[in-house]
Amino acid sequence: METLVIVIHVLACIFLIGAVMLQSGHEGMGVIFGGGSSTMFGSTGAGGILVKVTAGLATVFLLTSLGYNILTGNKVTDQESIMLQQANPAAQTTAPAEPAKPGITFKDTGDDAKSE
């Protein structure tokens, strides 16, 4: 079921990007007052079907996002959480002590008292 929701979601994303890219950009304030009537789709632009397709794809995108979150979001596992371990100090374990590292010693060569 999760795979089906993801496939529908990805397809909706791809088609939604295409639908948004197909819409014409507004040319400024002249469009509000009736300017820009020489477009391919007429004076109203590609408003009718393209806006409805974009709204439908956006709805599918929203529903698949919420559906996938509901399908995968509330799974309770038996594993201990790091956050729960911090809240319960008794559940914390201490790390084993590291073995002592050998120290580094330097030989004294006796060249400390060199004269000029």
N, C-alpha and C positions, 0 to 999 in steps of 0.2 A: 504494500500500500504506500509506503514511504517513497519507493522508487517511482511509482506512478505520479505522485504529487510533485516530486522533484522534476520529472520530465515535463509535466504540464507547466510548471513554474518557469523552467528554462525557455521553453517555447514561447510562453507569454512574454518573457523578458525580451527575447529577440524580436518578436513581432511588434511589441510596444515601442522599442527603439526605432524600428522602421516606420511605424505610424507617426511618431513624433517628428522624425526627420522629413517625412513627406509634407508636413504642414508648412504652409508658407509663412514667413515672418512678416510682421506688420512693419510698414514703412514709416512709421512716425505718426504724428497727429493728423496728417491728411487723410488717413484711412477712416478716422472717426467721423469726419464730415463728408464722406462720400467719395474721396479721392481713391486712386488706384484701381479704377474699374477696368483696366486693360489687362487683367490677369487671365490665366488660362481657364479658371473655373467661374469666371464672371465677377461681378462686383462684390459678392459675398465671400468669395474665396472658396476653398474646399471645405466649407463648414459643415454641410449636411452629413454625408456618410463618413467622412474621415474623422470628424469629432466623435461620432457615435462609436466607431470602431476603436478609437483611442480610449474612450471611456469604458468600453467593454473590456478591453485588454487590461486596463488599469484595475478594474474590478476583479478580474481573474487573478492578476498579480497579487492583489491584496488578500484575496481568499486563500490562495495557495500558500502565501507566506504565513497566514494565521493557522491554516490547517496543518502545515508541517510543524509549526511550533507546538500545536496541541498534540500531534502524534508523537513527537520526540521529547517534549519538554519535561514531563512529570514522571520520569522513571526513577524509582528508588532502588538503590543497590545495597548489597550487604557490605560493600567495601567501606573501610574507615576513611573519612574525609580529613584532610589536613586541618580544615577549619574546626571540625569537631574535636580533633586532638588538641588544638590550642584552647578550646573552651573547657576541656576536661584534663586537668593536669595529671590525674592518675593514669590516664591512658598513654601518657608520653613515656617513651623509653629513652634510656640514656645510651649514648654511643659507647662502644667498648674503648677502653684506654689504649692509646697507641703505644707501641713499644718505644723505649728510649732510643733516640738517635745517637750514634757515636759522635763524640765531639772531635773537632779538628785541632790538632796540635802542630805547632811550627817548631822546627829545629833552630836552635840558636847557633849561628855559624861563627860568632865571635868577631865579626867585622864591624861591630858597632863603634869601636873607638879608633877610627881611621884618622890619621893626622894629615895635614896638608902637605 
